[in-house]
């Protein structure tokens, strides 16, 4: 017990799958789904987040899907894409 953790995948998704940096992603969130705190995105991106509100998670996922669709990528992001349960 105590060796469990949640792996955060926002950096991998933004950098390798969607090729977008955090600040433009934050701007996309604001345009498409409303305010998401910059610090929240940067914490998730850098793997430092300790918690996230479900409504924020939903906004992030919706924005990822909007960007993927705009780029013509056949991707449909969900919670499992952003958060993975791991055991050491």
ZICORZI-V314991 format. One record per pair of residues at least 12 apart in sequence whose ideal C-beta (glycine too) atoms are under 10 Angstrom apart, sorted by the first residue. I is the first residue (numbers start at 1). J is the second residue. D is the distance in Angstrom with one decimal. If there is no record, write none. Layout:
BEGIN
i->I j->J d->D
i->I j->J d->D
END
This chain:
BEGIN
i->2 j->88 d->9.0
i->3 j->86 d->8.9
i->3 j->87 d->5.6
i->3 j->88 d->4.0
i->4 j->85 d->6.9
i->4 j->86 d->7.1
i->4 j->87 d->5.4
i->4 j->88 d->7.7
i->5 j->84 d->9.3
i->5 j->85 d->8.0
i->5 j->86 d->5.4
i->5 j->87 d->8.0
i->5 j->88 d->7.2
i->6 j->47 d->9.8
i->6 j->49 d->8.8
i->6 j->50 d->9.6
i->6 j->51 d->9.9
i->6 j->52 d->9.7
i->6 j->82 d->9.6
i->6 j->83 d->5.4
i->6 j->84 d->6.9
i->6 j->85 d->6.2
i->6 j->86 d->7.3
i->7 j->47 d->8.1
i->7 j->82 d->9.4
i->7 j->83 d->7.2
i->7 j->84 d->4.2
i->7 j->85 d->7.8
i->7 j->86 d->5.1
i->8 j->43 d->8.7
i->8 j->44 d->5.5
i->8 j->45 d->8.1
i->8 j->46 d->8.5
i->8 j->47 d->4.9
i->8 j->48 d->8.4
i->8 j->49 d->6.2
i->8 j->52 d->9.1
i->8 j->82 d->7.0
i->8 j->83 d->6.6
i->8 j->84 d->8.3
i->9 j->44 d->9.0
i->9 j->47 d->9.2
i->9 j->77 d->9.7
i->9 j->80 d->9.3
i->9 j->81 d->6.3
i->9 j->82 d->5.4
i->9 j->83 d->7.2
i->9 j->84 d->6.6
i->10 j->22 d->8.3
i->10 j->25 d->8.5
i->10 j->41 d->7.5
i->10 j->42 d->9.6
i->10 j->43 d->9.4
i->10 j->44 d->4.5
i->10 j->45 d->5.1
i->10 j->46 d->8.9
i->10 j->47 d->8.5
i->10 j->49 d->8.8
i->10 j->60 d->7.3
i->10 j->64 d->8.5
i->10 j->81 d->9.3
i->10 j->82 d->6.1
i->10 j->83 d->9.4
i->11 j->44 d->8.1
i->11 j->45 d->5.0
i->11 j->46 d->7.1
i->11 j->47 d->6.9
i->12 j->45 d->9.8
i->12 j->81 d->9.4
i->12 j->82 d->9.7
i->13 j->25 d->9.5
i->13 j->45 d->9.5
i->13 j->60 d->9.6
i->13 j->64 d->6.4
i->13 j->67 d->9.7
i->13 j->68 d->9.2
i->13 j->75 d->9.0
i->13 j->77 d->7.2
i->13 j->81 d->6.7
i->13 j->82 d->7.3
i->14 j->41 d->9.2
i->14 j->44 d->9.7
i->14 j->45 d->6.7
i->14 j->64 d->8.4
i->14 j->67 d->9.0
i->15 j->45 d->8.9
i->17 j->64 d->8.7
i->17 j->67 d->9.6
i->17 j->68 d->7.7
i->17 j->71 d->9.3
i->17 j->73 d->7.5
i->17 j->75 d->6.8
i->17 j->77 d->8.9
i->17 j->81 d->9.1
i->18 j->63 d->10.0
i->18 j->64 d->7.0
i->18 j->67 d->5.4
i->18 j->68 d->6.4
i->18 j->70 d->9.6
i->18 j->71 d->6.7
i->18 j->73 d->7.6
i->18 j->75 d->8.3
i->18 j->77 d->9.4
i->19 j->67 d->9.6
i->19 j->71 d->8.2
i->20 j->63 d->9.9
i->20 j->64 d->9.4
i->20 j->67 d->6.4
i->20 j->71 d->8.9
i->21 j->45 d->9.1
i->22 j->38 d->8.2
i->22 j->41 d->5.5
i->22 j->42 d->5.9
i->22 j->44 d->8.9
i->22 j->45 d->4.8
i->22 j->46 d->8.8
i->23 j->38 d->7.8
i->23 j->41 d->8.5
i->23 j->42 d->8.9
i->24 j->67 d->9.3
i->25 j->41 d->6.4
i->25 j->45 d->8.3
i->25 j->60 d->8.5
i->25 j->63 d->6.9
i->25 j->64 d->8.3
i->25 j->67 d->7.6
i->26 j->38 d->5.4
i->26 j->39 d->9.9
i->26 j->40 d->9.1
i->26 j->41 d->5.2
i->26 j->42 d->8.4
i->26 j->45 d->9.8
i->26 j->63 d->9.1
i->27 j->63 d->9.9
i->28 j->63 d->5.3
i->28 j->64 d->9.1
i->28 j->66 d->7.0
i->28 j->67 d->6.0
i->28 j->70 d->9.1
i->29 j->41 d->7.3
i->29 j->56 d->9.2
i->29 j->59 d->5.9
i->29 j->60 d->6.9
i->29 j->62 d->8.6
i->29 j->63 d->4.7
i->29 j->64 d->9.5
i->29 j->66 d->9.4
i->29 j->67 d->9.9
i->30 j->59 d->9.6
i->30 j->63 d->9.2
i->31 j->63 d->8.8
i->31 j->66 d->9.2
i->32 j->59 d->8.3
i->32 j->62 d->6.9
i->32 j->63 d->5.5
i->32 j->65 d->9.7
i->32 j->66 d->5.2
i->32 j->67 d->8.7
i->32 j->70 d->9.9
i->33 j->55 d->9.6
i->33 j->56 d->9.7
i->33 j->58 d->8.1
i->33 j->59 d->4.2
i->33 j->60 d->8.4
i->33 j->61 d->9.4
i->33 j->62 d->5.2
i->33 j->63 d->5.7
i->33 j->66 d->8.2
i->34 j->55 d->9.3
i->34 j->56 d->10.0
i->34 j->59 d->6.5
i->34 j->62 d->9.9
i->34 j->63 d->10.0
i->35 j->56 d->9.6
i->35 j->59 d->8.6
i->36 j->53 d->9.8
i->36 j->55 d->9.5
i->36 j->56 d->5.9
i->36 j->57 d->9.9
i->36 j->59 d->5.4
i->36 j->60 d->6.7
i->36 j->63 d->7.9
i->37 j->53 d->9.6
i->37 j->56 d->7.7
i->40 j->52 d->6.9
i->40 j->53 d->8.3
i->40 j->56 d->6.0
i->40 j->57 d->9.7
i->40 j->59 d->9.8
i->40 j->60 d->8.5
i->41 j->56 d->9.1
i->41 j->60 d->7.5
i->41 j->63 d->9.7
i->44 j->56 d->9.1
i->44 j->57 d->9.2
i->44 j->60 d->7.4
i->44 j->82 d->7.7
i->44 j->83 d->9.4
i->49 j->83 d->9.8
i->52 j->82 d->8.9
i->52 j->83 d->8.4
i->54 j->79 d->9.3
i->57 j->79 d->6.7
i->57 j->82 d->7.1
i->57 j->83 d->8.1
i->58 j->79 d->9.0
i->60 j->77 d->8.6
i->60 j->79 d->9.9
i->60 j->82 d->6.9
i->61 j->76 d->9.5
i->61 j->77 d->5.3
i->61 j->78 d->6.6
i->61 j->79 d->6.9
i->61 j->81 d->7.9
i->61 j->82 d->6.9
i->62 j->77 d->8.8
i->63 j->77 d->9.2
i->64 j->76 d->9.3
i->64 j->77 d->4.3
i->64 j->78 d->9.4
i->64 j->81 d->7.8
i->64 j->82 d->8.0
i->65 j->77 d->5.4
i->65 j->78 d->9.0
END
